[in-house]
Amino acid sequence: MLRHADKLPDGGTLVVVSHGGTIRTTIGRLLGLEAHHWEGLGGLSNCSWSVLGEGARGWRLLEHNAGTLPEPVLGDDD
């Protein structure tokens, strides 16, 4: 997965689809968590997703087990 993420343009998005256990393991490894802490991430419900972002100090978990898209914010110019 990281080799694909490294090829993304700035601001690009990589979508990875897998089973919940595999996703939890991958997230735990990306965050640098020890294996016994991966369980603390909790399960991933069917059709739900997690969002990670790469920051100055490495990967960050921005959302976990999300199931709905955010509502658009309409401004005066819309």
N, C-alpha and C positions, 0 to 999 in steps of 0.2 A: 504494500500500500504506500509506503513512504517513497518508493521510487517513482510512483505516479504523482504523488503530491509534490515532489521536487520538480516535476516537469510543468506544473501549472503556471500560467502567467500570474502576475500580481493581482490579487483579488479574485482569482479563479476558484472554482468549486469542484471538489471531487466527491462523488456519491459512491458509497460502498454499501452493498446489500448483502446481508448474511443472517445467520441465526443469532438469537440474543446472547447465548453463551460466548460465541466467537466475538461478537461485538464488545461484550463486557471485558473479555480478555485483552482485546486490542486496545480498548480505551485505557485499561489499567496499565498496560505496557507503555503506551504513549505518554501517559501522565507520570510515569516513573514510580508507580505504586508497587509495593511488594505484593506478591501473590495473595497473601492472607488478607489483604485489604480490598481486593477486587470485589468480594462479596458485598462490601459496603456501597458499591455503586447501584445495587438493586437490579432487578430484572428489567427486561425491555418488553413491553407489551406488544402484541401483534399489531403490525402496521404503525408502529411508533418509531421515533428516530432520536438520535443524539446529534449535537452539533459541537464540533471542536474547532478551535481557532489557534493559529500559531502566533504566540506573542514573543516578546523579547527574551523571556526566560524559558521558552519551550511551549509545548501544547497546553491548552486550557480547555476545560469542559464548560461550554457556554449554555448548553441545554441538554437535558437527559430525560428520556422517556416522554418526549413531546408527542402530542397526537393531533394537534390542530394548528393550522397556519394562523399567524397573527392577522388581525383585521387591519386593512389599510387605514392609514391616518389621512383624512382629507383636510386639506388646508383651504384658505380663501381663494387660492389660485386654481383649484380643481373644478 
